[in-house]
Amino acid sequence: HADILKKVQIGELYYNLDTENLTAEVSSPVNKTLTEITIPASVDYESTTYGVTAIGKKAFYRCDSLRTISIPNSITCIDESAFYTCWNLQSITIPASVENIGKYAFHGCLSLLSIDVASDNTTYCSIDGILFSKDRKTLICYPNGKEGAYTIPEHVTDISSAAFMLCSQLTSITIPNSITSIGDRVFYQCTGLTSITIPESVTSIGKNAFENCKQLTSIIIPDGVKSIGNMTFSWCFANISTNSSSFDG
């Protein structure tokens, strides 16, 4: 096993250093009140150079003051909850090198208006500041700060779990007939959502999918829905109706 040096301070960031592969993972900032951070492509420690290849799990968790982050084209992984609840982060650019983005990486970033992706990234792309898979079939993450109504494009066949979670400024959503499933926590705590159109193509709705969507006035569940997860409509005071004889609860 590679020898990992944990939480080594180099400049304004802490890193975990892999002394065998000579790679570095950003662990956390030294000062959580910084407003701007530039992650370097490489760092030097004890006369050895390490390539910075990852932003670790919860690396910038609750860095409330962070407004801008610069990510180098050496990063291949942005781990789970890396920027969770960075309330003042307004935009982020994913370089071409990134191959993996963990769940909840940008959730709770209530000022985030756009997630941009380098055009030559082979795994991800951005359309109108929204994060998609490169083939544009999977909608991965909708920025929490975007306001107003949104119509999911018809080229989308899959919505990632929690894709719209905590999007409190989202007021209306239209889902195309290309979608057959609404996954877990997709619209969790979208507290500003007042209307949603669920197409006839949808056959399943995951757990916590609409939990805490307090402003929804009505939800019509299509005839084809065969399964609804636990707590899907918890703390959701909408009038929920269905015409489906196959749906029993």
Short mmCIF file of the C-alpha atoms (twelve columns), coordinates in Angstrom:
data_MODEL
# 
_entry.id   MODEL 
# 
loop_
_atom_site.group_PDB 
_atom_site.id 
_atom_site.type_symbol 
_atom_site.label_atom_id 
_atom_site.label_alt_id 
_atom_site.label_comp_id 
_atom_site.label_asym_id 
_atom_site.label_seq_id 
_atom_site.Cartn_x 
_atom_site.Cartn_y 
_atom_site.Cartn_z 
_atom_site.pdbx_PDB_model_num 
ATOM 1   C CA . HIS A 1   0.000   0.000  0.000   1 
ATOM 2   C CA . ALA A 2   1.111   3.511  -0.761  1 
ATOM 3   C CA . ASP A 3   2.220   5.622  2.143   1 
ATOM 4   C CA . ILE A 4   -0.170  8.526  2.637   1 
ATOM 5   C CA . LEU A 5   0.981   11.607 4.494   1 
ATOM 6   C CA . LYS A 6   -2.186  13.119 5.967   1 
ATOM 7   C CA . LYS A 7   -3.026  16.816 6.201   1 
ATOM 8   C CA . VAL A 8   0.284   18.305 5.181   1 
ATOM 9   C CA . GLN A 9   0.130   22.099 4.971   1 
ATOM 10  C CA . ILE A 10  1.517   23.551 1.750   1 
ATOM 11  C CA . GLY A 11  0.651   27.191 1.157   1 
ATOM 12  C CA . GLU A 12  -2.997  27.958 1.916   1 
ATOM 13  C CA . LEU A 13  -4.213  24.354 1.640   1 
ATOM 14  C CA . TYR A 14  -3.834  21.039 3.466   1 
ATOM 15  C CA . TYR A 15  -3.080  17.968 1.342   1 
ATOM 16  C CA . ASN A 16  -2.955  14.200 1.668   1 
ATOM 17  C CA . LEU A 17  0.236   13.136 -0.126  1 
ATOM 18  C CA . ASP A 18  0.687   9.741  -1.800  1 
ATOM 19  C CA . THR A 19  4.437   9.188  -1.563  1 
ATOM 20  C CA . GLU A 20  4.421   6.179  -3.901  1 
ATOM 21  C CA . ASN A 21  2.461   7.648  -6.802  1 
ATOM 22  C CA . LEU A 22  3.588   11.214 -6.067  1 
ATOM 23  C CA . THR A 23  0.047   12.573 -6.148  1 
ATOM 24  C CA . ALA A 24  -1.709  14.990 -3.819  1 
ATOM 25  C CA . GLU A 25  -5.333  15.290 -2.758  1 
ATOM 26  C CA . VAL A 26  -6.656  18.601 -1.454  1 
ATOM 27  C CA . SER A 27  -7.796  17.885 2.097   1 
ATOM 28  C CA . SER A 28  -9.063  21.290 3.278   1 
ATOM 29  C CA . PRO A 29  -8.139  24.967 3.320   1 
ATOM 30  C CA . VAL A 30  -5.933  26.206 6.131   1 
ATOM 31  C CA . ASN A 31  -8.202  29.230 6.523   1 
ATOM 32  C CA . LYS A 32  -11.931 28.599 5.982   1 
ATOM 33  C CA . THR A 33  -12.668 32.329 5.689   1 
ATOM 34  C CA . LEU A 34  -10.782 32.786 2.406   1 
ATOM 35  C CA . THR A 35  -12.908 34.250 -0.381  1 
ATOM 36  C CA . GLU A 36  -10.700 33.124 -3.287  1 
ATOM 37  C CA . ILE A 37  -8.718  29.919 -3.647  1 
ATOM 38  C CA . THR A 38  -6.506  28.775 -6.506  1 
ATOM 39  C CA . ILE A 39  -5.617  25.101 -6.403  1 
ATOM 40  C CA . PRO A 40  -2.155  24.513 -7.884  1 
ATOM 41  C CA . ALA A 41  -1.477  21.755 -10.437 1 
ATOM 42  C CA . SER A 42  1.474   20.552 -8.367  1 
ATOM 43  C CA . VAL A 43  3.015   21.113 -4.930  1 
ATOM 44  C CA . ASP A 44  6.498   20.632 -3.511  1 
ATOM 45  C CA . TYR A 45  7.124   18.979 -0.158  1 
ATOM 46  C CA . GLU A 46  10.500  17.984 1.226   1 
ATOM 47  C CA . SER A 47  12.210  18.320 -2.164  1 
ATOM 48  C CA . THR A 48  9.577   16.182 -3.914  1 
ATOM 49  C CA . THR A 49  6.967   17.358 -6.404  1 
ATOM 50  C CA . TYR A 50  3.446   15.953 -6.193  1 
ATOM 51  C CA . GLY A 51  0.800   16.314 -8.894  1 
ATOM 52  C CA . VAL A 52  -2.499  17.565 -7.459  1 
ATOM 53  C CA . THR A 53  -5.061  15.102 -8.829  1 
ATOM 54  C CA . ALA A 54  -8.044  15.172 -6.448  1 
ATOM 55  C CA . ILE A 55  -10.243 17.412 -4.333  1 
ATOM 56  C CA . GLY A 56  -11.026 15.239 -1.328  1 
ATOM 57  C CA . LYS A 57  -14.265 14.362 0.389   1 
ATOM 58  C CA . LYS A 58  -15.742 17.431 2.135   1 
ATOM 59  C CA . ALA A 59  -12.560 19.364 1.258   1 
ATOM 60  C CA . PHE A 60  -14.320 22.759 1.201   1 
ATOM 61  C CA . TYR A 61  -17.308 21.762 3.334   1 
ATOM 62  C CA . ARG A 62  -18.953 24.839 4.865   1 
ATOM 63  C CA . CYS A 63  -16.402 27.291 3.486   1 
ATOM 64  C CA . ASP A 64  -19.061 29.978 3.765   1 
ATOM 65  C CA . SER A 65  -16.872 32.854 2.540   1 
ATOM 66  C CA . LEU A 66  -15.564 31.159 -0.611  1 
ATOM 67  C CA . ARG A 67  -16.668 33.061 -3.712  1 
ATOM 68  C CA . THR A 68  -14.288 31.859 -6.413  1 
ATOM 69  C CA . ILE A 69  -12.320 28.659 -6.861  1 
ATOM 70  C CA . SER A 70  -9.813  27.912 -9.618  1 
ATOM 71  C CA . ILE A 71  -9.365  24.207 -10.386 1 
ATOM 72  C CA . PRO A 72  -6.303  23.158 -12.420 1 
ATOM 73  C CA . ASN A 73  -6.298  20.785 -15.389 1 
ATOM 74  C CA . SER A 74  -4.593  18.141 -13.257 1 
ATOM 75  C CA . ILE A 75  -7.635  17.279 -11.144 1 
ATOM 76  C CA . THR A 76  -9.302  13.993 -12.127 1 
ATOM 77  C CA . CYS A 77  -11.643 13.590 -9.148  1 
ATOM 78  C CA . ILE A 78  -13.898 15.958 -7.196  1 
ATOM 79  C CA . ASP A 79  -14.991 13.800 -4.297  1 
ATOM 80  C CA . GLU A 80  -18.280 13.530 -2.417  1 
ATOM 81  C CA . SER A 81  -19.554 16.741 -0.774  1 
ATOM 82  C CA . ALA A 82  -16.362 18.557 -1.847  1 
ATOM 83  C CA . PHE A 83  -18.051 21.980 -1.918  1 
ATOM 84  C CA . TYR A 84  -21.107 21.164 0.193   1 
ATOM 85  C CA . THR A 85  -22.724 24.306 1.659   1 
ATOM 86  C CA . CYS A 86  -20.279 26.802 0.167   1 
ATOM 87  C CA . TRP A 87  -23.061 29.361 0.416   1 
ATOM 88  C CA . ASN A 88  -21.318 32.186 -1.434  1 
ATOM 89  C CA . LEU A 89  -19.739 30.248 -4.300  1 
ATOM 90  C CA . GLN A 90  -21.253 31.726 -7.451  1 
ATOM 91  C CA . SER A 91  -19.680 29.727 -10.269 1 
ATOM 92  C CA . ILE A 92  -17.323 26.847 -10.820 1 
ATOM 93  C CA . THR A 93  -15.477 25.590 -13.873 1 
ATOM 94  C CA . ILE A 94  -14.729 21.885 -14.253 1 
ATOM 95  C CA . PRO A 95  -11.509 21.362 -16.233 1 
ATOM 96  C CA . ALA A 96  -11.091 18.802 -19.023 1 
ATOM 97  C CA . SER A 97  -9.164  16.444 -16.751 1 
ATOM 98  C CA . VAL A 98  -12.048 15.694 -14.348 1 
ATOM 99  C CA . GLU A 99  -13.383 12.161 -14.785 1 
ATOM 100 C CA . ASN A 100 -15.360 11.690 -11.580 1 
ATOM 101 C CA . ILE A 101 -17.613 13.989 -9.535  1 
ATOM 102 C CA . GLY A 102 -18.934 12.525 -6.279  1 
ATOM 103 C CA . LYS A 103 -22.470 12.892 -4.980  1 
ATOM 104 C CA . TYR A 104 -23.504 16.146 -3.318  1 
ATOM 105 C CA . ALA A 105 -20.296 17.808 -4.582  1 
ATOM 106 C CA . PHE A 106 -22.066 21.148 -5.172  1 
ATOM 107 C CA . HIS A 107 -25.174 20.858 -3.022  1 
ATOM 108 C CA . GLY A 108 -26.021 23.568 -0.537  1 
ATOM 109 C CA . CYS A 109 -24.170 26.125 -2.663  1 
ATOM 110 C CA . LEU A 110 -27.115 28.490 -2.500  1 
ATOM 111 C CA . SER A 111 -25.482 31.252 -4.572  1 
ATOM 112 C CA . LEU A 112 -24.221 28.928 -7.313  1 
ATOM 113 C CA . LEU A 113 -25.589 30.074 -10.663 1 
ATOM 114 C CA . SER A 114 -23.529 27.969 -13.046 1 
ATOM 115 C CA . ILE A 115 -21.454 24.815 -13.214 1 
ATOM 116 C CA . ASP A 116 -19.333 25.198 -16.321 1 
ATOM 117 C CA . VAL A 117 -17.317 22.441 -17.967 1 
ATOM 118 C CA . ALA A 118 -14.345 22.671 -20.311 1 
ATOM 119 C CA . SER A 119 -15.527 21.789 -23.825 1 
ATOM 120 C CA . ASP A 120 -12.881 19.070 -24.196 1 
ATOM 121 C CA . ASN A 121 -13.912 17.194 -21.047 1 
ATOM 122 C CA . THR A 122 -14.842 13.658 -22.171 1 
ATOM 123 C CA . THR A 123 -17.074 12.741 -19.190 1 
ATOM 124 C CA . TYR A 124 -19.169 15.858 -18.493 1 
ATOM 125 C CA . CYS A 125 -20.647 18.865 -20.252 1 
ATOM 126 C CA . SER A 126 -22.549 21.992 -19.283 1 
ATOM 127 C CA . ILE A 127 -25.700 23.369 -20.883 1 
ATOM 128 C CA . ASP A 128 -26.860 26.771 -19.612 1 
ATOM 129 C CA . GLY A 129 -24.699 26.285 -16.520 1 
ATOM 130 C CA . ILE A 130 -26.285 22.908 -15.684 1 
ATOM 131 C CA . LEU A 131 -24.118 19.806 -15.297 1 
ATOM 132 C CA . PHE A 132 -24.830 16.899 -17.665 1 
ATOM 133 C CA . SER A 133 -23.079 13.743 -18.757 1 
ATOM 134 C CA . LYS A 134 -21.066 14.212 -21.941 1 
ATOM 135 C CA . ASP A 135 -23.719 12.460 -24.044 1 
ATOM 136 C CA . ARG A 136 -26.283 14.921 -22.589 1 
ATOM 137 C CA . LYS A 137 -28.564 12.051 -21.574 1 
ATOM 138 C CA . THR A 138 -28.111 12.394 -17.804 1 
ATOM 139 C CA . LEU A 139 -28.886 15.604 -15.918 1 
ATOM 140 C CA . ILE A 140 -26.458 15.432 -12.984 1 
ATOM 141 C CA . CYS A 141 -26.720 18.667 -11.038 1 
ATOM 142 C CA . TYR A 142 -28.781 21.838 -11.297 1 
ATOM 143 C CA . PRO A 143 -27.073 24.802 -9.582  1 
ATOM 144 C CA . ASN A 144 -28.804 25.673 -6.307  1 
ATOM 145 C CA . GLY A 145 -28.820 29.418 -7.026  1 
ATOM 146 C CA . LYS A 146 -30.568 29.355 -10.406 1 
ATOM 147 C CA . GLU A 147 -33.980 31.020 -10.296 1 
ATOM 148 C CA . GLY A 148 -37.288 30.561 -12.053 1 
ATOM 149 C CA . ALA A 149 -38.812 27.876 -14.249 1 
ATOM 150 C CA . TYR A 150 -36.928 25.120 -16.016 1 
ATOM 151 C CA . THR A 151 -37.863 22.692 -18.756 1 
ATOM 152 C CA . ILE A 152 -35.684 19.606 -18.861 1 
ATOM 153 C CA . PRO A 153 -34.525 19.059 -22.479 1 
ATOM 154 C CA . GLU A 154 -35.949 16.114 -24.383 1 
ATOM 155 C CA . HIS A 155 -32.504 14.596 -24.953 1 
ATOM 156 C CA . VAL A 156 -32.369 13.777 -21.217 1 
ATOM 157 C CA . THR A 157 -33.328 10.174 -20.356 1 
ATOM 158 C CA . ASP A 158 -32.085 10.070 -16.764 1 
ATOM 159 C CA . ILE A 159 -32.123 12.479 -13.822 1 
ATOM 160 C CA . SER A 160 -29.428 11.728 -11.251 1 
ATOM 161 C CA . SER A 161 -30.528 11.275 -7.644  1 
ATOM 162 C CA . ALA A 162 -30.628 14.609 -5.815  1 
ATOM 163 C CA . ALA A 163 -30.080 16.491 -9.103  1 
ATOM 164 C CA . PHE A 164 -32.318 19.413 -8.016  1 
ATOM 165 C CA . MET A 165 -31.923 18.952 -4.251  1 
ATOM 166 C CA . LEU A 166 -31.937 22.261 -2.302  1 
ATOM 167 C CA . CYS A 167 -32.802 24.320 -5.401  1 
ATOM 168 C CA . SER A 168 -34.933 26.728 -3.388  1 
ATOM 169 C CA . GLN A 169 -35.142 29.319 -6.206  1 
ATOM 170 C CA . LEU A 170 -36.631 26.857 -8.702  1 
ATOM 171 C CA . THR A 171 -40.308 27.735 -9.186  1 
ATOM 172 C CA . SER A 172 -41.525 25.389 -11.890 1 
ATOM 173 C CA . ILE A 173 -40.239 22.259 -13.578 1 
ATOM 174 C CA . THR A 174 -41.359 20.487 -16.742 1 
ATOM 175 C CA . ILE A 175 -40.193 16.916 -17.289 1 
ATOM 176 C CA . PRO A 176 -40.154 15.467 -20.822 1 
ATOM 177 C CA . ASN A 177 -41.609 12.125 -21.944 1 
ATOM 178 C CA . SER A 178 -38.075 10.772 -22.304 1 
ATOM 179 C CA . ILE A 179 -37.940 10.352 -18.497 1 
ATOM 180 C CA . THR A 180 -39.260 7.087  -17.043 1 
ATOM 181 C CA . SER A 181 -38.048 7.417  -13.455 1 
ATOM 182 C CA . ILE A 182 -37.746 10.191 -10.863 1 
ATOM 183 C CA . GLY A 183 -35.020 9.018  -8.494  1 
ATOM 184 C CA . ASP A 184 -34.295 9.469  -4.810  1 
ATOM 185 C CA . ARG A 185 -34.213 13.042 -3.459  1 
ATOM 186 C CA . VAL A 186 -34.384 14.543 -6.960  1 
ATOM 187 C CA . PHE A 187 -36.464 17.556 -5.821  1 
ATOM 188 C CA . TYR A 188 -35.738 17.287 -2.105  1 
ATOM 189 C CA . GLN A 189 -36.305 20.622 -0.337  1 
ATOM 190 C CA . CYS A 190 -37.085 22.606 -3.480  1 
ATOM 191 C CA . THR A 191 -38.998 24.974 -1.227  1 
ATOM 192 C CA . GLY A 192 -39.865 27.459 -3.984  1 
ATOM 193 C CA . LEU A 193 -41.291 24.902 -6.403  1 
ATOM 194 C CA . THR A 194 -44.931 25.738 -7.102  1 
ATOM 195 C CA . SER A 195 -45.697 23.514 -10.075 1 
ATOM 196 C CA . ILE A 196 -44.390 20.371 -11.693 1 
ATOM 197 C CA . THR A 197 -45.489 18.423 -14.728 1 
ATOM 198 C CA . ILE A 198 -44.865 14.688 -14.427 1 
ATOM 199 C CA . PRO A 199 -45.248 12.994 -17.817 1 
ATOM 200 C CA . GLU A 200 -47.161 9.789  -18.516 1 
ATOM 201 C CA . SER A 201 -43.859 8.059  -19.257 1 
ATOM 202 C CA . VAL A 202 -42.823 8.014  -15.578 1 
ATOM 203 C CA . THR A 203 -43.270 4.607  -13.913 1 
ATOM 204 C CA . SER A 204 -41.465 5.112  -10.595 1 
ATOM 205 C CA . ILE A 205 -40.815 7.914  -8.108  1 
ATOM 206 C CA . GLY A 206 -37.985 7.457  -5.593  1 
ATOM 207 C CA . LYS A 207 -37.809 8.044  -1.867  1 
ATOM 208 C CA . ASN A 208 -37.774 11.635 -0.570  1 
ATOM 209 C CA . ALA A 209 -38.249 12.805 -4.172  1 
ATOM 210 C CA . PHE A 210 -40.489 15.766 -3.252  1 
ATOM 211 C CA . GLU A 211 -39.872 15.945 0.487   1 
ATOM 212 C CA . ASN A 212 -40.220 19.445 1.918   1 
ATOM 213 C CA . CYS A 213 -41.520 20.961 -1.334  1 
ATOM 214 C CA . LYS A 214 -43.825 23.144 0.737   1 
ATOM 215 C CA . GLN A 215 -45.017 25.486 -2.025  1 
ATOM 216 C CA . LEU A 216 -46.309 22.834 -4.401  1 
ATOM 217 C CA . THR A 217 -50.057 23.299 -4.722  1 
ATOM 218 C CA . SER A 218 -50.868 20.137 -6.623  1 
ATOM 219 C CA . ILE A 219 -49.215 17.021 -8.003  1 
ATOM 220 C CA . ILE A 220 -50.904 14.749 -10.507 1 
ATOM 221 C CA . ILE A 221 -49.400 11.279 -10.495 1 
ATOM 222 C CA . PRO A 222 -49.604 9.678  -13.944 1 
ATOM 223 C CA . ASP A 223 -51.448 6.414  -14.561 1 
ATOM 224 C CA . GLY A 224 -48.235 4.532  -15.299 1 
ATOM 225 C CA . VAL A 225 -46.583 5.051  -11.912 1 
ATOM 226 C CA . LYS A 226 -46.170 1.624  -10.288 1 
ATOM 227 C CA . SER A 227 -43.929 2.477  -7.332  1 
ATOM 228 C CA . ILE A 228 -43.437 5.425  -4.975  1 
ATOM 229 C CA . GLY A 229 -40.635 5.460  -2.412  1 
ATOM 230 C CA . ASN A 230 -40.760 6.208  1.285   1 
ATOM 231 C CA . MET A 231 -41.294 9.798  2.425   1 
ATOM 232 C CA . THR A 232 -41.682 10.946 -1.176  1 
ATOM 233 C CA . PHE A 233 -44.178 13.670 -0.221  1 
ATOM 234 C CA . SER A 234 -43.225 14.260 3.431   1 
ATOM 235 C CA . TRP A 235 -43.708 17.890 4.517   1 
ATOM 236 C CA . CYS A 236 -45.290 18.516 1.170   1 
ATOM 237 C CA . PHE A 237 -48.725 20.074 1.515   1 
ATOM 238 C CA . ALA A 238 -49.870 19.748 -2.074  1 
ATOM 239 C CA . ASN A 239 -53.092 18.235 -3.249  1 
ATOM 240 C CA . ILE A 240 -51.838 14.898 -4.580  1 
ATOM 241 C CA . SER A 241 -54.139 13.161 -7.024  1 
ATOM 242 C CA . THR A 242 -54.025 10.211 -9.375  1 
ATOM 243 C CA . ASN A 243 -56.363 8.616  -11.876 1 
ATOM 244 C CA . SER A 244 -54.394 5.413  -11.839 1 
ATOM 245 C CA . SER A 245 -56.225 2.233  -10.867 1 
ATOM 246 C CA . SER A 246 -52.856 0.502  -10.454 1 
ATOM 247 C CA . PHE A 247 -51.694 2.921  -7.772  1 
ATOM 248 C CA . ASP A 248 -52.870 1.990  -4.297  1 
ATOM 249 C CA . GLY A 249 -51.214 4.447  -1.987  1 
# 
